[in-house]
């Protein structure tokens, strides 16, 4: 593998990052082949890493949570920008190698990295509380990982995640759009969400079949409601389980009957004939609250 030619303290935009030859050399050393099971697509383009870090607006005092660091492409870029990086990696071989890669390429930053071998769908504790989430997420679990981390770590102020492009569209969708659904509404409980760009296929190894999308999130307070998050999410799930039906019909099982669903909707100021795809997170919270308040 080529040795890094950067000097500690150089600005991030001119510091050397892993390229295609470096990634393949690391993979060969570890006898690693990217697997579809773990949704592994390694970024091999340094400019894409710089773009992600810049778009994420990582501050020099921040602790960044990275999920699925793989061979360390993004990890190096994050260490150039942030005070501390906590990398969660499910693959034990990759998790074991990452500290050595950082020690080789960024020796001055080795003490600012924590590697946690864990499943990001289940992680609830970290060695440091993160303020930002920046990650190239496995396509097959991207949405549940994002929702779990936003729930588990209220310290996360903002996030930038790279996901399958159509998943990016779903996460950032607004009421009334064709892609608006469960991911859109549940993400909106935690944060304001927008699509921050598209990433082509050729910056990955192996190249995925479709483009990727960047999704930016900024933490905000959830809607004011007497209902719990679990109760609101139950309404969302019910509404989109039969998205072509009116809310009166779709929520009948959730409420106990169509009449009870209509009562909750009317009390919440929602047209019972509307569909879930046209109302926002605040509307869902009001519906959940009024179901809680219905007499037994």
C-alpha positions as a Markdown table, in Angstrom:
| # | Residue | x | y | z |
|---|---|---|---|---|
| 1 | Unk | 0.0 | 0.0 | 0.0 |
| 2 | Unk | 1.2 | 3.5 | -0.7 |
| 3 | Unk | 2.3 | 5.4 | 2.4 |
| 4 | Unk | 0.5 | 8.7 | 3.2 |
| 5 | Unk | 2.4 | 11.8 | 2.1 |
| 6 | Unk | 0.5 | 14.3 | 4.2 |
| 7 | Unk | 2.0 | 16.4 | 7.0 |
| 8 | Unk | 0.0 | 16.6 | 10.3 |
| 9 | Unk | -1.7 | 19.9 | 10.5 |
| 10 | Unk | -2.3 | 20.4 | 6.8 |
| 11 | Unk | -5.7 | 21.7 | 5.8 |
| 12 | Unk | -8.1 | 18.9 | 5.3 |
| 13 | Unk | -8.7 | 19.7 | 1.6 |
| 14 | Unk | -5.1 | 18.8 | 0.7 |
| 15 | Unk | -4.5 | 16.0 | 3.1 |
| 16 | Unk | -4.1 | 12.6 | 1.4 |
| 17 | Unk | -7.0 | 10.2 | 1.7 |
| 18 | Unk | -7.5 | 6.6 | 0.6 |
| 19 | Unk | -7.7 | 6.1 | -3.1 |
| 20 | Unk | -8.8 | 3.0 | -5.2 |
| 21 | Unk | -5.3 | 1.4 | -5.0 |
| 22 | Unk | -5.2 | 1.9 | -1.3 |
| 23 | Unk | -8.7 | 0.4 | -0.7 |
| 24 | Unk | -8.0 | -2.6 | -2.8 |
| 25 | Unk | -4.6 | -3.2 | -1.1 |
| 26 | Unk | -6.3 | -3.1 | 2.3 |
| 27 | Unk | -9.0 | -5.4 | 1.2 |
| 28 | Unk | -6.4 | -7.9 | -0.2 |
| 29 | Unk | -4.4 | -7.7 | 3.0 |
| 30 | Unk | -7.5 | -8.6 | 5.0 |
| 31 | Unk | -8.9 | -11.0 | 2.4 |
| 32 | Unk | -12.1 | -9.0 | 2.4 |
| 33 | Unk | -14.6 | -8.9 | -0.4 |
| 34 | Unk | -17.5 | -6.5 | 0.0 |
| 35 | Unk | -20.7 | -8.4 | 0.7 |
| 36 | Unk | -24.3 | -7.6 | -0.2 |
| 37 | Unk | -25.4 | -9.2 | 3.2 |
| 38 | Unk | -23.7 | -6.3 | 5.1 |
| 39 | Unk | -24.5 | -3.8 | 2.3 |
| 40 | Unk | -20.9 | -3.0 | 1.8 |
| 41 | Unk | -19.9 | -0.5 | -0.9 |
| 42 | Unk | -16.6 | 1.2 | -0.1 |
| 43 | Unk | -16.0 | 4.8 | -1.2 |
| 44 | Unk | -12.8 | 4.9 | -3.3 |
| 45 | Unk | -12.9 | 8.6 | -4.3 |
| 46 | Unk | -11.2 | 11.1 | -2.1 |
| 47 | Unk | -13.1 | 14.1 | -3.5 |
| 48 | Unk | -16.4 | 12.4 | -2.6 |
| 49 | Unk | -15.1 | 12.0 | 1.0 |
| 50 | Unk | -14.2 | 15.7 | 1.1 |
| 51 | Unk | -17.6 | 16.6 | -0.3 |
| 52 | Unk | -19.3 | 14.6 | 2.4 |
| 53 | Unk | -17.3 | 16.1 | 5.2 |
| 54 | Unk | -17.8 | 19.6 | 3.9 |
| 55 | Unk | -21.5 | 19.1 | 3.4 |
| 56 | Unk | -21.9 | 17.7 | 6.9 |
| 57 | Unk | -20.4 | 20.9 | 8.3 |
| 58 | Unk | -18.5 | 19.1 | 11.0 |
| 59 | Unk | -17.0 | 21.5 | 13.5 |
| 60 | Unk | -13.5 | 21.2 | 15.1 |
| 61 | Unk | -14.9 | 20.6 | 18.6 |
| 62 | Unk | -17.4 | 17.9 | 17.6 |
| 63 | Unk | -17.6 | 14.2 | 18.3 |
| 64 | Unk | -18.8 | 12.4 | 15.2 |
| 65 | Unk | -20.5 | 9.1 | 15.0 |
| 66 | Unk | -19.7 | 7.1 | 11.9 |
| 67 | Unk | -21.6 | 3.9 | 11.1 |
| 68 | Unk | -20.0 | 1.2 | 8.9 |
| 69 | Unk | -16.5 | 2.8 | 8.5 |
| 70 | Unk | -15.4 | -0.2 | 6.4 |
| 71 | Unk | -11.8 | 0.3 | 5.4 |
| 72 | Unk | -11.6 | 3.8 | 6.7 |
| 73 | Unk | -12.1 | 6.1 | 3.7 |
| 74 | Unk | -14.5 | 8.5 | 5.5 |
| 75 | Unk | -13.0 | 8.0 | 8.9 |
| 76 | Unk | -9.8 | 9.7 | 7.8 |
| 77 | Unk | -11.7 | 12.7 | 6.4 |
| 78 | Unk | -13.8 | 13.0 | 9.6 |
| 79 | Unk | -10.7 | 12.9 | 11.8 |
| 80 | Unk | -9.3 | 15.8 | 9.8 |
| 81 | Unk | -12.4 | 17.9 | 10.6 |
| 82 | Unk | -13.6 | 16.8 | 14.0 |
| 83 | Unk | -12.2 | 16.5 | 17.5 |
| 84 | Unk | -13.2 | 12.9 | 18.0 |
| 85 | Unk | -14.7 | 10.0 | 15.9 |
| 86 | Unk | -16.6 | 7.1 | 17.2 |
| 87 | Unk | -16.9 | 4.4 | 14.5 |
| 88 | Unk | -19.4 | 1.6 | 14.9 |
| 89 | Unk | -18.5 | -1.4 | 12.7 |
| 90 | Unk | -20.3 | -4.8 | 12.7 |
| 91 | Unk | -17.6 | -6.6 | 10.8 |
| 92 | Unk | -14.9 | -7.8 | 13.3 |
| 93 | Unk | -12.2 | -7.9 | 10.7 |
| 94 | Unk | -12.8 | -4.4 | 9.6 |
| 95 | Unk | -13.3 | -3.1 | 13.1 |
| 96 | Unk | -10.0 | -4.7 | 14.2 |
| 97 | Unk | -8.0 | -3.2 | 11.3 |
| 98 | Unk | -9.4 | 0.4 | 11.4 |
| 99 | Unk | -7.2 | 1.7 | 14.3 |
| 100 | Unk | -4.1 | 0.5 | 12.5 |
| 101 | Unk | -5.1 | 2.3 | 9.3 |
| 102 | Unk | -5.7 | 5.5 | 11.2 |
| 103 | Unk | -2.3 | 5.1 | 13.0 |
| 104 | Unk | -0.6 | 4.8 | 9.6 |
| 105 | Unk | -2.4 | 7.5 | 7.8 |
| 106 | Unk | -3.1 | 10.0 | 10.6 |
| 107 | Unk | -0.8 | 9.0 | 13.5 |
| 108 | Unk | -1.5 | 12.3 | 15.3 |
| 109 | Unk | -5.2 | 11.5 | 15.3 |
| 110 | Unk | -5.0 | 7.9 | 16.5 |
| 111 | Unk | -6.0 | 8.9 | 20.1 |
| 112 | Unk | -9.1 | 10.6 | 18.8 |
| 113 | Unk | -10.7 | 7.5 | 17.4 |
| 114 | Unk | -12.9 | 5.0 | 19.2 |
| 115 | Unk | -13.9 | 1.8 | 17.3 |
| 116 | Unk | -17.0 | 0.0 | 18.6 |
| 117 | Unk | -17.7 | -3.5 | 17.2 |
| 118 | Unk | -21.5 | -3.6 | 17.3 |
| 119 | Unk | -24.7 | -3.6 | 15.2 |
| 120 | Unk | -25.9 | 0.0 | 14.7 |
| 121 | Unk | -29.4 | -1.3 | 14.9 |
| 122 | Unk | -28.9 | -2.3 | 18.5 |
| 123 | Unk | -26.3 | 0.1 | 19.9 |
| 124 | Unk | -27.5 | 2.2 | 22.8 |
| 125 | Unk | -24.2 | 3.2 | 24.5 |
| 126 | Unk | -21.0 | 4.7 | 23.1 |
| 127 | Unk | -17.7 | 5.7 | 24.7 |
| 128 | Unk | -18.4 | 9.4 | 23.9 |
| 129 | Unk | -21.6 | 11.2 | 23.3 |
| 130 | Unk | -21.8 | 12.2 | 19.6 |
| 131 | Unk | -23.0 | 15.6 | 18.3 |
| 132 | Unk | -23.0 | 14.6 | 14.7 |
| 133 | Unk | -23.8 | 11.5 | 12.6 |
| 134 | Unk | -21.9 | 11.2 | 9.3 |
| 135 | Unk | -22.1 | 7.8 | 7.6 |
| 136 | Unk | -22.1 | 5.9 | 4.4 |
| 137 | Unk | -24.9 | 3.6 | 5.5 |
| 138 | Unk | -25.6 | 0.1 | 4.3 |
| 139 | Unk | -28.5 | 0.3 | 1.9 |
| 140 | Unk | -30.5 | -2.6 | 3.3 |
| 141 | Unk | -30.8 | -1.1 | 6.9 |
| 142 | Unk | -30.4 | 2.6 | 6.4 |
| 143 | Unk | -33.7 | 3.8 | 7.6 |
| 144 | Unk | -33.9 | 1.7 | 10.8 |
| 145 | Unk | -30.3 | 2.6 | 11.6 |
| 146 | Unk | -31.0 | 6.3 | 11.3 |
| 147 | Unk | -34.2 | 6.1 | 13.4 |
| 148 | Unk | -32.5 | 4.0 | 16.1 |
| 149 | Unk | -29.5 | 6.4 | 16.4 |
| 150 | Unk | -31.7 | 9.5 | 16.6 |
| 151 | Unk | -33.7 | 7.8 | 19.3 |
| 152 | Unk | -30.8 | 6.4 | 21.2 |
| 153 | Unk | -28.6 | 9.5 | 21.2 |
| 154 | Unk | -30.4 | 12.8 | 21.8 |
| 155 | Unk | -27.0 | 14.5 | 21.8 |
| 156 | Unk | -27.0 | 14.2 | 18.0 |
| 157 | Unk | -27.5 | 17.8 | 16.8 |
| 158 | Unk | -27.2 | 17.1 | 13.1 |
| 159 | Unk | -26.5 | 14.3 | 10.6 |
| 160 | Unk | -25.5 | 13.7 | 7.0 |
| 161 | Unk | -26.0 | 10.2 | 5.7 |
| 162 | Unk | -25.3 | 8.7 | 2.3 |
| 163 | Unk | -28.0 | 6.1 | 1.3 |
| 164 | Unk | -29.6 | 4.7 | -1.8 |
| 165 | Unk | -31.0 | 7.6 | -3.8 |
| 166 | Unk | -34.6 | 6.4 | -3.6 |
| 167 | Unk | -34.2 | 6.0 | 0.2 |
| 168 | Unk | -32.9 | 9.6 | 0.3 |
| 169 | Unk | -36.0 | 10.7 | -1.5 |
| 170 | Unk | -38.2 | 8.9 | 0.9 |
| 171 | Unk | -36.5 | 10.3 | 4.0 |
| 172 | Unk | -36.7 | 13.9 | 2.7 |
| 173 | Unk | -40.2 | 13.7 | 1.2 |
| 174 | Unk | -42.9 | 16.2 | 2.2 |
| 175 | Unk | -46.6 | 15.5 | 2.6 |
| 176 | Unk | -48.4 | 15.1 | -0.7 |
| 177 | Unk | -45.4 | 13.8 | -2.7 |
| 178 | Unk | -45.3 | 10.3 | -4.2 |
| 179 | Unk | -42.3 | 9.2 | -2.0 |
| 180 | Unk | -43.8 | 10.4 | 1.3 |
| 181 | Unk | -44.3 | 7.6 | 3.7 |
| 182 | Unk | -43.3 | 6.0 | 7.0 |
| 183 | Unk | -39.5 | 7.0 | 6.8 |
| 184 | Unk | -40.4 | 10.6 | 6.0 |
| 185 | Unk | -42.8 | 11.0 | 8.9 |
| 186 | Unk | -40.8 | 9.2 | 11.5 |
| 187 | Unk | -37.6 | 11.1 | 10.6 |
| 188 | Unk | -39.6 | 14.3 | 10.9 |
| 189 | Unk | -40.3 | 13.5 | 14.5 |
| 190 | Unk | -36.7 | 14.0 | 15.3 |
| 191 | Unk | -35.3 | 16.4 | 12.8 |
| 192 | Unk | -35.9 | 18.7 | 9.8 |
| 193 | Unk | -34.7 | 16.7 | 6.8 |
| 194 | Unk | -33.6 | 17.7 | 3.3 |
| 195 | Unk | -31.8 | 16.0 | 0.4 |
| 196 | Unk | -28.3 | 17.5 | 0.1 |
| 197 | Unk | -27.2 | 15.9 | -3.2 |
| 198 | Unk | -26.6 | 12.9 | -5.4 |
| 199 | Unk | -23.5 | 10.7 | -5.5 |
| 200 | Unk | -22.7 | 8.7 | -8.7 |
| 201 | Unk | -22.1 | 5.0 | -8.8 |
| 202 | Unk | -18.4 | 5.0 | -9.9 |
| 203 | Unk | -17.1 | 6.4 | -6.6 |
| 204 | Unk | -17.8 | 3.0 | -4.9 |
| 205 | Unk | -16.2 | -0.4 | -4.9 |
| 206 | Unk | -18.1 | -2.4 | -5.9 |
| 207 | Unk | -20.2 | 0.0 | -7.9 |
| 208 | Unk | -23.9 | -0.2 | -6.8 |
| 209 | Unk | -26.6 | -0.5 | -9.4 |
| 210 | Unk | -28.1 | 2.9 | -8.7 |
| 211 | Unk | -26.9 | 6.3 | -7.5 |
| 212 | Unk | -26.7 | 7.3 | -3.9 |
| 213 | Unk | -28.2 | 10.3 | -2.2 |
| 214 | Unk | -27.0 | 12.6 | 0.7 |
| 215 | Unk | -29.6 | 13.4 | 3.4 |
| 216 | Unk | -29.0 | 16.2 | 5.8 |
| 217 | Unk | -30.8 | 16.3 | 9.1 |
| 218 | Unk | -31.0 | 19.0 | 11.8 |
| 219 | Unk | -32.3 | 18.0 | 15.2 |
| 220 | Unk | -35.4 | 19.8 | 16.4 |
| 221 | Unk | -37.9 | 19.3 | 19.3 |
| 222 | Unk | -40.7 | 16.7 | 18.5 |
| 223 | Unk | -44.3 | 17.9 | 18.3 |
| 224 | Unk | -45.9 | 19.1 | 21.5 |
| 225 | Unk | -48.3 | 16.3 | 22.4 |
| 226 | Unk | -49.5 | 14.3 | 25.3 |
| 227 | Unk | -49.0 | 11.1 | 23.3 |
| 228 | Unk | -45.7 | 9.2 | 23.5 |
| 229 | Unk | -43.4 | 8.7 | 20.5 |
| 230 | Unk | -44.5 | 5.0 | 20.4 |
| 231 | Unk | -48.2 | 6.0 | 20.3 |
| 232 | Unk | -47.5 | 8.4 | 17.5 |
| 233 | Unk | -45.5 | 5.9 | 15.5 |
| 234 | Unk | -48.3 | 3.4 | 15.9 |
| 235 | Unk | -50.6 | 5.8 | 14.1 |
| 236 | Unk | -48.1 | 6.4 | 11.3 |
| 237 | Unk | -47.6 | 2.6 | 10.8 |
| 238 | Unk | -51.4 | 2.1 | 10.7 |
| 239 | Unk | -52.0 | 5.0 | 8.2 |
| 240 | Unk | -49.4 | 3.8 | 5.7 |
| 241 | Unk | -50.1 | 0.1 | 6.0 |
| 242 | Unk | -53.1 | 0.7 | 3.7 |
| 243 | Unk | -52.0 | 4.0 | 2.2 |
| 244 | Unk | -54.7 | 4.0 | -0.5 |
| 245 | Unk | -57.5 | 3.9 | 2.1 |
| 246 | Unk | -58.9 | 7.0 | 3.8 |
| 247 | Unk | -57.6 | 7.6 | 7.3 |
| 248 | Unk | -61.0 | 6.6 | 8.7 |
| 249 | Unk | -60.6 | 3.2 | 7.2 |
| 250 | Unk | -56.9 | 2.8 | 7.6 |
| 251 | Unk | -57.0 | 3.7 | 11.3 |
| 252 | Unk | -60.0 | 1.6 | 12.2 |
| 253 | Unk | -57.9 | -1.3 | 13.5 |
| 254 | Unk | -55.7 | 1.1 | 15.5 |
| 255 | Unk | -58.7 | 2.9 | 17.0 |
| 256 | Unk | -60.8 | -0.2 | 17.6 |
| 257 | Unk | -63.5 | 0.7 | 15.0 |
| 258 | Unk | -64.0 | 3.0 | 12.0 |
| 259 | Unk | -66.3 | 5.2 | 14.2 |
| 260 | Unk | -63.6 | 5.6 | 16.9 |
| 261 | Unk | -61.1 | 6.4 | 14.2 |
| 262 | Unk | -63.4 | 9.1 | 12.8 |
| 263 | Unk | -63.9 | 10.5 | 16.3 |
| 264 | Unk | -60.2 | 10.8 | 16.9 |
| 265 | Unk | -59.6 | 12.4 | 13.5 |
| 266 | Unk | -62.4 | 14.9 | 13.8 |
| 267 | Unk | -61.2 | 15.8 | 17.4 |
| 268 | Unk | -57.7 | 16.3 | 15.9 |
| 269 | Unk | -59.0 | 18.6 | 13.2 |
| 270 | Unk | -58.2 | 16.1 | 10.4 |
| 271 | Unk | -60.6 | 15.2 | 7.6 |
| 272 | Unk | -61.5 | 11.5 | 8.0 |
| 273 | Unk | -61.6 | 11.2 | 4.2 |
| 274 | Unk | -57.9 | 12.3 | 3.9 |
| 275 | Unk | -55.1 | 9.8 | 3.4 |
| 276 | Unk | -52.0 | 9.5 | 5.4 |
| 277 | Unk | -49.8 | 10.7 | 2.6 |
| 278 | Unk | -51.1 | 14.3 | 2.9 |
| 279 | Unk | -50.7 | 15.0 | 6.6 |
| 280 | Unk | -47.5 | 15.8 | 8.5 |
| 281 | Unk | -45.9 | 14.7 | 11.8 |
| 282 | Unk | -47.8 | 17.3 | 13.8 |
| 283 | Unk | -51.1 | 15.9 | 12.5 |
| 284 | Unk | -50.2 | 12.4 | 13.4 |
| 285 | Unk | -49.3 | 13.5 | 16.9 |
| 286 | Unk | -52.7 | 15.2 | 17.3 |
| 287 | Unk | -54.4 | 12.0 | 16.1 |
| 288 | Unk | -52.5 | 9.9 | 18.6 |
| 289 | Unk | -53.3 | 12.3 | 21.4 |
| 290 | Unk | -57.0 | 12.2 | 20.7 |
| 291 | Unk | -57.1 | 8.5 | 20.6 |
| 292 | Unk | -55.4 | 8.5 | 24.1 |
| 293 | Unk | -58.2 | 10.8 | 25.3 |
| 294 | Unk | -61.1 | 8.8 | 23.9 |
| 295 | Unk | -63.4 | 7.3 | 26.6 |
| 296 | Unk | -63.1 | 3.5 | 27.1 |
